[in-house]
Amino acid sequence: MIIERTSNQIVIKVSLNIDSFGFQRIMDYLEYLEITSKSKATQEDSDKLAKEYNEILKGTADFIEMDETEQRLENVIIKHENSGEAI
């Protein structure tokens, strides 16, 4: 691994035989750090937003109901997607 620092960025070079899943997780975390670096939000703000979001999702799930026809159609689409055939 090679780490280079320039005037406005850090360059990290790694070999190609690195685990791609682990590397992607690290890249996602670095992107998160970059995005949130100028944020003035506190952990309390984040927790409040997450709680509100989860409440909205929970409420939305109560209203989403599929009738039998929609369920059968969804099953057909999933079956075709898994088989690789066009519908």
TORLUM-542050 format. One record per residue: residue number from 1; x negated, y, z negated of N, C-alpha, C, O in turn. Coordinates in steps of 0.1 Angstrom, whole numbers, plus 5000, padded with zeros to 4 digits. Each point is the difference from the previous one (the first is absolute). Example, Ala and Ser with C-alpha at 12.3 -4.5 7.8 and 13.67 -1.06 7.14 Angstrom:
residues 2
<r n="1" n_xx="4868" n_yy="4943" n_zz="4922" ca_xx="5009" ca_yy="5012" ca_zz="5000" c_xx="4991" c_yy="5012" c_zz="5000" o_xx="4990" o_yy="5000" o_zz="4993"/>
<r n="2" n_xx="5014" n_yy="5011" n_zz="5014" ca_xx="4991" ca_yy="5011" ca_zz="5000" c_xx="5008" c_yy="5011" c_zz="4992" o_xx="4995" o_yy="5011" o_zz="4999"/>
END
This chain:
residues 87
<r n="1" n_xx="4992" n_yy="4988" n_zz="5000" ca_xx="5008" ca_yy="5012" ca_zz="5000" c_xx="4991" c_yy="5012" c_zz="5000" o_xx="4990" o_yy="5001" o_zz="4993"/>
<r n="2" n_xx="5014" n_yy="5009" n_zz="5015" ca_xx="4993" ca_yy="5013" ca_zz="5001" c_xx="5009" c_yy="5011" c_zz="4997" o_xx="5011" o_yy="5001" o_zz="5005"/>
<r n="3" n_xx="4985" n_yy="5008" n_zz="4985" ca_xx="5009" ca_yy="5011" ca_zz="4997" c_xx="4992" c_yy="5013" c_zz="5003" o_xx="4989" o_yy="5002" o_zz="4995"/>
<r n="4" n_xx="5017" n_yy="5006" n_zz="5013" ca_xx="4993" ca_yy="5013" ca_zz="5004" c_xx="5009" c_yy="5011" c_zz="4996" o_xx="5013" o_yy="5000" o_zz="5002"/>
<r n="5" n_xx="4981" n_yy="5011" n_zz="4993" ca_xx="5008" ca_yy="5012" ca_zz="4996" c_xx="4996" c_yy="5011" c_zz="5010" o_xx="4988" o_yy="5003" o_zz="5001"/>
<r n="6" n_xx="5022" n_yy="5003" n_zz="5005" ca_xx="4998" ca_yy="5012" ca_zz="5008" c_xx="5005" c_yy="5012" c_zz="4993" o_xx="5004" o_yy="4999" o_zz="4988"/>
<r n="7" n_xx="4996" n_yy="5012" n_zz="5018" ca_xx="5005" ca_yy="5013" ca_zz="4994" c_xx="5015" c_yy="4999" c_zz="4996" o_xx="5004" o_yy="5007" o_zz="4991"/>
<r n="8" n_xx="5004" n_yy="4985" n_zz="5017" ca_xx="5014" ca_yy="5001" ca_zz="4997" c_xx="5007" c_yy="4986" c_zz="5000" o_xx="5012" o_yy="4999" o_zz="5000"/>
<r n="9" n_xx="4979" n_yy="4990" n_zz="5000" ca_xx="5006" ca_yy="4987" ca_zz="4999" c_xx="4990" c_yy="4989" c_zz="4995" o_xx="4988" o_yy="5003" o_zz="5000"/>
<r n="10" n_xx="5018" n_yy="4986" n_zz="4996" ca_xx="4991" ca_yy="4988" ca_zz="4996" c_xx="5003" c_yy="4990" c_zz="5011" o_xx="5011" o_yy="4996" o_zz="5003"/>
<r n="11" n_xx="4978" n_yy="4998" n_zz="5003" ca_xx="5001" ca_yy="4990" ca_zz="5010" c_xx="4996" c_yy="4987" c_zz="4994" o_xx="4989" o_yy="4999" o_zz="4995"/>
<r n="12" n_xx="5019" n_yy="4991" n_zz="5005" ca_xx="4997" ca_yy="4987" ca_zz="4995" c_xx="5000" c_yy="4990" c_zz="5011" o_xx="5010" o_yy="4999" o_zz="5008"/>
<r n="13" n_xx="4979" n_yy="4994" n_zz="4994" ca_xx="4999" ca_yy="4989" ca_zz="5010" c_xx="4998" c_yy="4987" c_zz="4993" o_xx="4992" o_yy="4998" o_zz="4992"/>
<r n="14" n_xx="5016" n_yy="4992" n_zz="5013" ca_xx="5000" ca_yy="4987" ca_zz="4994" c_xx="4999" c_yy="4990" c_zz="5012" o_xx="5003" o_yy="5003" o_zz="5011"/>
<r n="15" n_xx="4992" n_yy="4985" n_zz="4986" ca_xx="4999" ca_yy="4990" ca_zz="5011" c_xx="5013" c_yy="4995" c_zz="5004" o_xx="5010" o_yy="5001" o_zz="4992"/>
<r n="16" n_xx="4991" n_yy="4993" n_zz="5020" ca_xx="5013" ca_yy="4995" ca_zz="5005" c_xx="5005" c_yy="4988" c_zz="4993" o_xx="5012" o_yy="4996" o_zz="5002"/>
<r n="17" n_xx="4980" n_yy="4997" n_zz="4990" ca_xx="5004" ca_yy="4987" ca_zz="4994" c_xx="5007" c_yy="5002" c_zz="4987" o_xx="5001" o_yy="4991" o_zz="4992"/>
<r n="18" n_xx="5002" n_yy="5021" n_zz="5004" ca_xx="5007" ca_yy="5003" ca_zz="4988" c_xx="5015" c_yy="4996" c_zz="5001" o_xx="5006" o_yy="5000" o_zz="5010"/>
<r n="19" n_xx="4999" n_yy="4996" n_zz="4978" ca_xx="5014" ca_yy="4995" ca_zz="5000" c_xx="5009" c_yy="5012" c_zz="5004" o_xx="5001" o_yy="5010" o_zz="4993"/>
<r n="20" n_xx="5007" n_yy="4988" n_zz="5018" ca_xx="5008" ca_yy="5011" ca_zz="5005" c_xx="5011" c_yy="5004" c_zz="4991" o_xx="5004" o_yy="5012" o_zz="4999"/>
<r n="21" n_xx="5002" n_yy="4979" n_zz="4993" ca_xx="5011" ca_yy="5003" ca_zz="4991" c_xx="4995" c_yy="5009" c_zz="4989" o_xx="5006" o_yy="5010" o_zz="4996"/>
<r n="22" n_xx="4983" n_yy="4986" n_zz="4998" ca_xx="4994" ca_yy="5007" ca_zz="4989" c_xx="4996" c_yy="5014" c_zz="5004" o_xx="5001" o_yy="5010" o_zz="4993"/>
<r n="23" n_xx="4993" n_yy="4990" n_zz="5019" ca_xx="4995" ca_yy="5013" ca_zz="5006" c_xx="5012" c_yy="5009" c_zz="5002" o_xx="4999" o_yy="5012" o_zz="4997"/>
<r n="24" n_xx="5012" n_yy="4983" n_zz="5009" ca_xx="5011" ca_yy="5008" ca_zz="5002" c_xx="5006" c_yy="5006" c_zz="4987" o_xx="5004" o_yy="5012" o_zz="5000"/>
<r n="25" n_xx="4996" n_yy="4980" n_zz="4989" ca_xx="5005" ca_yy="5005" ca_zz="4987" c_xx="4991" c_yy="5012" c_zz="4996" o_xx="5005" o_yy="5010" o_zz="4994"/>
<r n="26" n_xx="4982" n_yy="4989" n_zz="5007" ca_xx="4990" ca_yy="5010" ca_zz="4997" c_xx="5003" c_yy="5013" c_zz="5008" o_xx="5000" o_yy="5011" o_zz="4995"/>
<r n="27" n_xx="5002" n_yy="4987" n_zz="5018" ca_xx="5003" ca_yy="5011" ca_zz="5009" c_xx="5013" c_yy="5007" c_zz="4996" o_xx="5001" o_yy="5012" o_zz="5000"/>
<r n="28" n_xx="5009" n_yy="4980" n_zz="4997" ca_xx="5013" ca_yy="5006" ca_zz="4995" c_xx="4998" c_yy="5008" c_zz="4988" o_xx="5006" o_yy="5011" o_zz="4998"/>
<r n="29" n_xx="4986" n_yy="4984" n_zz="4992" ca_xx="4997" ca_yy="5008" ca_zz="4988" c_xx="4993" c_yy="5013" c_zz="5003" o_xx="5003" o_yy="5010" o_zz="4994"/>
<r n="30" n_xx="4987" n_yy="4989" n_zz="5015" ca_xx="4992" ca_yy="5012" ca_zz="5003" c_xx="5009" c_yy="5010" c_zz="5007" o_xx="4999" o_yy="5012" o_zz="4998"/>
<r n="31" n_xx="5010" n_yy="4984" n_zz="5011" ca_xx="5010" ca_yy="5009" ca_zz="5006" c_xx="5009" c_yy="5006" c_zz="4989" o_xx="5003" o_yy="5012" o_zz="5001"/>
<r n="32" n_xx="5001" n_yy="4980" n_zz="4990" ca_xx="5009" ca_yy="5006" ca_zz="4989" c_xx="4992" c_yy="5011" c_zz="4992" o_xx="5005" o_yy="5010" o_zz="4997"/>
<r n="33" n_xx="4982" n_yy="4987" n_zz="5000" ca_xx="4992" ca_yy="5010" ca_zz="4993" c_xx="4999" c_yy="5013" c_zz="5008" o_xx="5001" o_yy="5011" o_zz="4995"/>
<r n="34" n_xx="4997" n_yy="4987" n_zz="5019" ca_xx="4999" ca_yy="5012" ca_zz="5008" c_xx="5013" c_yy="5008" c_zz="5001" o_xx="5000" o_yy="5012" o_zz="4999"/>
<r n="35" n_xx="5011" n_yy="4981" n_zz="5002" ca_xx="5013" ca_yy="5006" ca_zz="5001" c_xx="5003" c_yy="5008" c_zz="4987" o_xx="5006" o_yy="5011" o_zz="5000"/>
<r n="36" n_xx="4992" n_yy="4982" n_zz="4989" ca_xx="5004" ca_yy="5006" ca_zz="4987" c_xx="4989" c_yy="5009" c_zz="4994" o_xx="5003" o_yy="5006" o_zz="4989"/>
<r n="37" n_xx="4986" n_yy="4996" n_zz="5017" ca_xx="4989" ca_yy="5008" ca_zz="4994" c_xx="5004" c_yy="5014" c_zz="4997" o_xx="4995" o_yy="5006" o_zz="4991"/>
<r n="38" n_xx="5014" n_yy="5000" n_zz="5017" ca_xx="5004" ca_yy="5014" ca_zz="4997" c_xx="5014" c_yy="5001" c_zz="4994" o_xx="5005" o_yy="5011" o_zz="4998"/>
<r n="39" n_xx="5000" n_yy="4978" n_zz="4998" ca_xx="5014" ca_yy="5000" ca_zz="4994" c_xx="4999" c_yy="5006" c_zz="4985" o_xx="4990" o_yy="4998" o_zz="4993"/>
<r n="40" n_xx="5020" n_yy="5009" n_zz="5004" ca_xx="5001" ca_yy="5005" ca_zz="4986" c_xx="5010" c_yy="4992" c_zz="4992" o_xx="5003" o_yy="5004" o_zz="4988"/>
<r n="41" n_xx="5002" n_yy="4986" n_zz="5018" ca_xx="5010" ca_yy="4991" ca_zz="4993" c_xx="4993" c_yy="4993" c_zz="4988" o_xx="4989" o_yy="4996" o_zz="5001"/>
<r n="42" n_xx="5018" n_yy="5002" n_zz="4988" ca_xx="4995" ca_yy="4993" ca_zz="4989" c_xx="5005" c_yy="4985" c_zz="5001" o_xx="5009" o_yy="4997" o_zz="5008"/>
<r n="43" n_xx="4986" n_yy="4995" n_zz="4983" ca_xx="5005" ca_yy="4986" ca_zz="4999" c_xx="5015" c_yy="5000" c_zz="4996" o_xx="5007" o_yy="4992" o_zz="5005"/>
<r n="44" n_xx="4996" n_yy="5017" n_zz="4987" ca_xx="5014" ca_yy="5001" ca_zz="4996" c_xx="5009" c_yy="5004" c_zz="5012" o_xx="5011" o_yy="4994" o_zz="5001"/>
<r n="45" n_xx="4985" n_yy="5015" n_zz="5007" ca_xx="5007" ca_yy="5003" ca_zz="5012" c_xx="5002" c_yy="4988" c_zz="5009" o_xx="5011" o_yy="4997" o_zz="5006"/>
<r n="46" n_xx="4978" n_yy="4995" n_zz="4996" ca_xx="5001" ca_yy="4988" ca_zz="5008" c_xx="5009" c_yy="4990" c_zz="4994" o_xx="5008" o_yy="4993" o_zz="5008"/>
<r n="47" n_xx="4992" n_yy="5005" n_zz="4979" ca_xx="5008" ca_yy="4990" ca_zz="4994" c_xx="5015" c_yy="5004" c_zz="5001" o_xx="5009" o_yy="4992" o_zz="5003"/>
<r n="48" n_xx="4994" n_yy="5021" n_zz="4996" ca_xx="5014" ca_yy="5005" ca_zz="5002" c_xx="5005" c_yy="4998" c_zz="5014" o_xx="5011" o_yy="4995" o_zz="5002"/>
<r n="49" n_xx="4980" n_yy="5008" n_zz="5008" ca_xx="5004" ca_yy="4998" ca_zz="5014" c_xx="5002" c_yy="4985" c_zz="5003" o_xx="5010" o_yy="4997" o_zz="5006"/>
<r n="50" n_xx="4982" n_yy="4994" n_zz="4989" ca_xx="5001" ca_yy="4986" ca_zz="5002" c_xx="5013" c_yy="4995" c_zz="4993" o_xx="5007" o_yy="4992" o_zz="5006"/>
<r n="51" n_xx="4996" n_yy="5013" n_zz="4983" ca_xx="5013" ca_yy="4996" ca_zz="4993" c_xx="5012" c_yy="5004" c_zz="5008" o_xx="5009" o_yy="4992" o_zz="5002"/>
<r n="52" n_xx="4991" n_yy="5021" n_zz="5003" ca_xx="5011" ca_yy="5005" ca_zz="5008" c_xx="5001" c_yy="4991" c_zz="5013" o_xx="5011" o_yy="4997" o_zz="5004"/>
<r n="53" n_xx="4978" n_yy="5000" n_zz="5002" ca_xx="5000" ca_yy="4993" ca_zz="5013" c_xx="5006" c_yy="4986" c_zz="4997" o_xx="5008" o_yy="4995" o_zz="5008"/>
<r n="54" n_xx="4988" n_yy="4998" n_zz="4981" ca_xx="5005" ca_yy="4987" ca_zz="4997" c_xx="5015" c_yy="5000" c_zz="4997" o_xx="5007" o_yy="4991" o_zz="5004"/>
<r n="55" n_xx="4998" n_yy="5020" n_zz="4990" ca_xx="5014" ca_yy="5001" ca_zz="4997" c_xx="5008" c_yy="5001" c_zz="5013" o_xx="5010" o_yy="4995" o_zz="5002"/>
<r n="56" n_xx="4984" n_yy="5013" n_zz="5008" ca_xx="5007" ca_yy="5002" ca_zz="5013" c_xx="5000" c_yy="4987" c_zz="5007" o_xx="5011" o_yy="4996" o_zz="5005"/>
<r n="57" n_xx="4978" n_yy="4996" n_zz="4995" ca_xx="5000" ca_yy="4987" ca_zz="5006" c_xx="5010" c_yy="4991" c_zz="4994" o_xx="5007" o_yy="4992" o_zz="5007"/>
<r n="58" n_xx="4994" n_yy="5008" n_zz="4980" ca_xx="5009" ca_yy="4991" ca_zz="4993" c_xx="5015" c_yy="5003" c_zz="5004" o_xx="5008" o_yy="4991" o_zz="5002"/>
<r n="59" n_xx="4995" n_yy="5022" n_zz="4998" ca_xx="5013" ca_yy="5005" ca_zz="5004" c_xx="5004" c_yy="4996" c_zz="5014" o_xx="5011" o_yy="4997" o_zz="5003"/>
<r n="60" n_xx="4979" n_yy="5005" n_zz="5006" ca_xx="5002" ca_yy="4997" ca_zz="5014" c_xx="5003" c_yy="4985" c_zz="5002" o_xx="5008" o_yy="4997" o_zz="5009"/>
<r n="61" n_xx="4985" n_yy="4994" n_zz="4984" ca_xx="5002" ca_yy="4986" ca_zz="5002" c_xx="5014" c_yy="4996" c_zz="4996" o_xx="5005" o_yy="4990" o_zz="5005"/>
<r n="62" n_xx="5001" n_yy="5017" n_zz="4986" ca_xx="5014" ca_yy="4997" ca_zz="4996" c_xx="5010" c_yy="5002" c_zz="5011" o_xx="5010" o_yy="4994" o_zz="5001"/>
<r n="63" n_xx="4987" n_yy="5016" n_zz="5008" ca_xx="5009" ca_yy="5003" ca_zz="5011" c_xx="4997" c_yy="4992" c_zz="5013" o_xx="5009" o_yy="5000" o_zz="5009"/>
<r n="64" n_xx="4980" n_yy="4994" n_zz="4992" ca_xx="4997" ca_yy="4993" ca_zz="5012" c_xx="5005" c_yy="4985" c_zz="4999" o_xx="4994" o_yy="4992" o_zz="4993"/>
<r n="65" n_xx="5016" n_yy="5006" n_zz="5015" ca_xx="5005" ca_yy="4986" ca_zz="5000" c_xx="5003" c_yy="4997" c_zz="5015" o_xx="5006" o_yy="5008" o_zz="5007"/>
<r n="66" n_xx="4990" n_yy="4980" n_zz="4997" ca_xx="5002" ca_yy="4996" ca_zz="5014" c_xx="5012" c_yy="4990" c_zz="5000" o_xx="5001" o_yy="4991" o_zz="4991"/>
<r n="67" n_xx="5007" n_yy="5010" n_zz="5019" ca_xx="5011" ca_yy="4990" ca_zz="5002" c_xx="4994" c_yy="4988" c_zz="5007" o_xx="4988" o_yy="5000" o_zz="5004"/>
<r n="68" n_xx="5019" n_yy="4989" n_zz="4997" ca_xx="4995" ca_yy="4988" ca_zz="5005" c_xx="4995" c_yy="5001" c_zz="5014" o_xx="4989" o_yy="4994" o_zz="5004"/>
<r n="69" n_xx="5017" n_yy="5014" n_zz="5005" ca_xx="4995" ca_yy="5002" ca_zz="5014" c_xx="4986" c_yy="5006" c_zz="5000" o_xx="4992" o_yy="4996" o_zz="5007"/>
<r n="70" n_xx="5007" n_yy="5015" n_zz="4985" ca_xx="4986" ca_yy="5006" ca_zz="4999" c_xx="4990" c_yy="4991" c_zz="4995" o_xx="4989" o_yy="5000" o_zz="5005"/>
<r n="71" n_xx="5014" n_yy="4991" n_zz="4985" ca_xx="4991" ca_yy="4991" ca_zz="4995" c_xx="4996" c_yy="4989" c_zz="5010" o_xx="4988" o_yy="4997" o_zz="5002"/>
<r n="72" n_xx="5022" n_yy="4998" n_zz="5006" ca_xx="4997" ca_yy="4991" ca_zz="5010" c_xx="4991" c_yy="5006" c_zz="5011" o_xx="4990" o_yy="4993" o_zz="5005"/>
<r n="73" n_xx="5013" n_yy="5019" n_zz="4999" ca_xx="4992" ca_yy="5007" ca_zz="5010" c_xx="4986" c_yy="5002" c_zz="4995" o_xx="4990" o_yy="4998" o_zz="5008"/>
<r n="74" n_xx="5008" n_yy="5006" n_zz="4980" ca_xx="4987" ca_yy="5002" ca_zz="4994" c_xx="4992" c_yy="4986" c_zz="5000" o_xx="4988" o_yy="5000" o_zz="5003"/>
<r n="75" n_xx="5019" n_yy="4989" n_zz="4994" ca_xx="4993" ca_yy="4987" ca_zz="5000" c_xx="4996" c_yy="4996" c_zz="5014" o_xx="4989" o_yy="4995" o_zz="5002"/>
<r n="76" n_xx="5019" n_yy="5008" n_zz="5008" ca_xx="4996" ca_yy="4997" ca_zz="5014" c_xx="4988" c_yy="5008" c_zz="5004" o_xx="4991" o_yy="4995" o_zz="5006"/>
<r n="77" n_xx="5009" n_yy="5018" n_zz="4991" ca_xx="4989" ca_yy="5009" ca_zz="5003" c_xx="4987" c_yy="4995" c_zz="4993" o_xx="4989" o_yy="4999" o_zz="5007"/>
<r n="78" n_xx="5012" n_yy="4997" n_zz="4981" ca_xx="4988" ca_yy="4995" ca_zz="4992" c_xx="4995" c_yy="4987" c_zz="5007" o_xx="4988" o_yy="4998" o_zz="5002"/>
<r n="79" n_xx="5021" n_yy="4993" n_zz="5001" ca_xx="4997" ca_yy="4987" ca_zz="5007" c_xx="4992" c_yy="5003" c_zz="5013" o_xx="4990" o_yy="4993" o_zz="5002"/>
<r n="80" n_xx="5015" n_yy="5016" n_zz="5006" ca_xx="4994" ca_yy="5003" ca_zz="5013" c_xx="4986" c_yy="5007" c_zz="4998" o_xx="4991" o_yy="4997" o_zz="5007"/>
<r n="81" n_xx="5008" n_yy="5012" n_zz="4983" ca_xx="4987" ca_yy="5006" ca_zz="4997" c_xx="4990" c_yy="4990" c_zz="4996" o_xx="4988" o_yy="5001" o_zz="5004"/>
<r n="82" n_xx="5016" n_yy="4989" n_zz="4988" ca_xx="4991" ca_yy="4990" ca_zz="4995" c_xx="4996" c_yy="4990" c_zz="5012" o_xx="4989" o_yy="4995" o_zz="4999"/>
<r n="83" n_xx="5020" n_yy="5003" n_zz="5010" ca_xx="4997" ca_yy="4991" ca_zz="5011" c_xx="4991" c_yy="5007" c_zz="5011" o_xx="4994" o_yy="4993" o_zz="5008"/>
<r n="84" n_xx="5007" n_yy="5020" n_zz="4992" ca_xx="4992" ca_yy="5008" ca_zz="5011" c_xx="5008" c_yy="5001" c_zz="5013" o_xx="4995" o_yy="5006" o_zz="5009"/>
<r n="85" n_xx="5018" n_yy="4989" n_zz="4991" ca_xx="5008" ca_yy="5001" ca_zz="5012" c_xx="5007" c_yy="5014" c_zz="5000" o_xx="5002" o_yy="5006" o_zz="4990"/>
<r n="86" n_xx="5001" n_yy="4998" n_zz="5022" ca_xx="5007" ca_yy="5013" ca_zz="5002" c_xx="5015" c_yy="4997" c_zz="4998" o_xx="5005" o_yy="4989" o_zz="5002"/>
<r n="87" n_xx="5002" n_yy="5021" n_zz="4993" ca_xx="5015" ca_yy="4998" ca_zz="4997" c_xx="5007" c_yy="5004" c_zz="5013" o_xx="5012" o_yy="4999" o_zz="5000"/>
END
